[in-house]
């Protein structure tokens, strides 16, 4: 075989869309790439969801169960379905420091990287308890001079609502407005400036979320959306609303999110991990605060976000302090969930109150402090909008969702008490700056970023050389996996442990002189949830870290186990030094890590 040494590497043949900035031709191209047969199958899923909700409402009325309401602490909830165990499933909200914690200011106009990333040209979907306040001053300044927010659900006539329904709407709209502000507030109040202050928002309520997510992704090319809600685990009287076996279980909601994202390869939902850890002694007492994730937070392809305190200056893992409420994982099959952490404590953002009089116009300049994984998730959503803006402007392309997840994990700052990922912080603290530095590095040298397809029975190889001993190297791979099996036994931890939800099991390895370097994985023991290096059979993200790499040639291999569903699997892979966060674009060109790429594939 002929070996080719690459001194320059750019993103491979990517193309994408922003609904407001990219051409109609490109937008149609990405939409037309989606499998229409699978779309019809997904429509059947949506129909089943509607029927399940109608049945749940019927049974709730017959059994004197609430259909919707507001909890004592201001969270709204509404009934979605009854699961196979007879449990009533309710959605509930998961209620300037966010930019600092996520290192956004350094990629913004005037920042240290000399870039101008502000979300311009990117549209973000926000699904929440109610549509946000589109007239808030923080969302003004759209292309036509009006709001940068479009409401996709009609607003109720407040004068016709009873007191309870008004309260539900007020709390839901306030929550959605706060979340949307964290993503895209203009910054008229500097302390409330969002991650992507020039992005546009399409705002929905959570009813029939899967159906409208499908429409936005498949028909409009939506790239990223925020979901700061999840299952309600406890009522105002302190009673558990879910069975212990529901926690960590791959269920109908997990499957729906995975099916949707597998179909729409560029679309990335971001999900709040939930805020139930303060109540673990009631809802799941035997796990010591672990195993609290449910529904979409158990999905493989969703980015699940934990909430941490503000980080003013990251100097190491101890800089990242976990909140008191953020839900811990892992899943029943011991996947690394949550995926990532962001600030979710006392987040200052835009807000909403009912107008006075009730038929009047609501105030458009209100703000509030809120805490929760609801506030952490939109910080991550906003960072993704910035990364996609970079791709649009620098490559006239969009990044696939697998690339977004690989980039996020590759560049996360270490958090927690031990090296590697964990079931609390996920892969660490999101770092917008480091992500952009990797993207910038992929335009010169010192970084490989690829989107590939692994065919059945084929091995892909890449080689890189380390020119000077002692540097640290990272290789990260992610893929968007097909939806897992919906099996009643998924809530049995012993069964799930041996029958993971992963469908296409890809394997990432690095070799040098007979030494095999393995990816991180969680130890499959709830009494000893530590990160180890070994064969990861459950996660669709794999990361290998080589500390103090010796000079020489390293071979990266991507293989698979068993039979690939569909005969192939798309994946994204990133290779770089680990000190990218301290390198400028010019310094990448002089980096000690260079890449020698062998022809692909290798059988």
Buried (B, 14 or more C-beta within 10 A) or exposed (E): EEEEEBEEBEBBEBBBBBBBBBEEEBBEBBBEEBEEEBBEEBEEBBEEBBEBBEEBBEBBEEEEBEEBBBBEEBBBBBBBBBBEEEBBBBBBBBBBBBBBBBBBBBBBEEBEBEBBBBBBBBBBBBBBBBBBBBBBBBBBBBEEEEBBBBBBBEEEEBEEBEEEBBBBBBBBBBBBBBBBBBBBBBBBBEEBBBBBBBBBBBBBBBBBBBBBBBBBBBEBBBBBBBBBBBBBBBBEEEEBBBBBBBBBBBBBBBBBBBBBBBBBBBBBBBBBBBBBBEBBEEBBEEBEBBBBBBBBBBBBBBBBBBBBBBBEEBEEBEBBEBBEBBBBBBBBBBBBBBBBBBBBBEBBBBBBBBEEEEEEEBBBEBBBEBBBBBBBBBBBBBBBBBBBBBBBBBBEBBBBBBBBBBBBBBBBBBBBEEBBBBBBBBBBBBBBBBBBBBBBBBBBBBBBBBBBEBBEEBBBBBBBBBEEEEBBBBBBBBBBBBBBEBBEEBBBBEBBBEBBBBBBBBBBBBBBEEEEBBBBBBBBEBEEBEBBBEEBBBBBBBBBBBEEBBEEEBBBBBBBEEEBBEEBBBBBBBBBBBEBBEBBBEBBBEBBBBBBBBEBBEE
